Amino acid sequence: MFSKPLRFIILLGCLITHPIFLLEAKEDIYLEPELFIEQSFDGEPEQNVLWLTKATKAEIKKVFGRDYPGLRIRYWQLGDRTAWILEEIGKVKPITTGFLIEGDQMLQMRVLIYRESYGWEVRYPFFTDQFVGLERTEQNKLNRKIDGISGATLSVNALTRLSKLALFLHQEATSE
């Protein structure tokens, strides 16, 4: 059998590596992206791709505050209504968010998948309802201030940036 000090070290090692003690956040799926798209339209939307040209990428950098990776962004459209599934890093992990826009105005913003261990309060209606009716100004700002959540500043900032991006992308997609 093992000596007492060795048993203590083994037990301590097991406890430390047990999932309950790890600070790693699990992936919380609040709404599957496919279900968000399905619920967003009365009818079958057309799935489209917005190609990111040099000019579009330059505009995105002004709106988003940094370069956006990728060559294209997938979106869904029916009439003047578009839905976008976008991701942005909160603190260290991506937040998957759904945006529904019609007539250059945001109808809905939903946190679909959250992967951080802090800041998850951004998924609740008391926060997301602030985005309803938002529009993007000519200065690449939102027409209203978004109230933050104590302890969730990075997540709030990420979702605010994504909102500006979604509104810009909607204007690009519907002006083609």
Beta strands, then each sheet from edge to edge (+ up, - down):
strand 1: 28-29
strand 2: 46-51
strand 3: 72-78
strand 4: 81-89
strand 5: 94-102
strand 6: 105-114
sheet 1: 1+ 6- 5+ 4- 3+ 2-
end
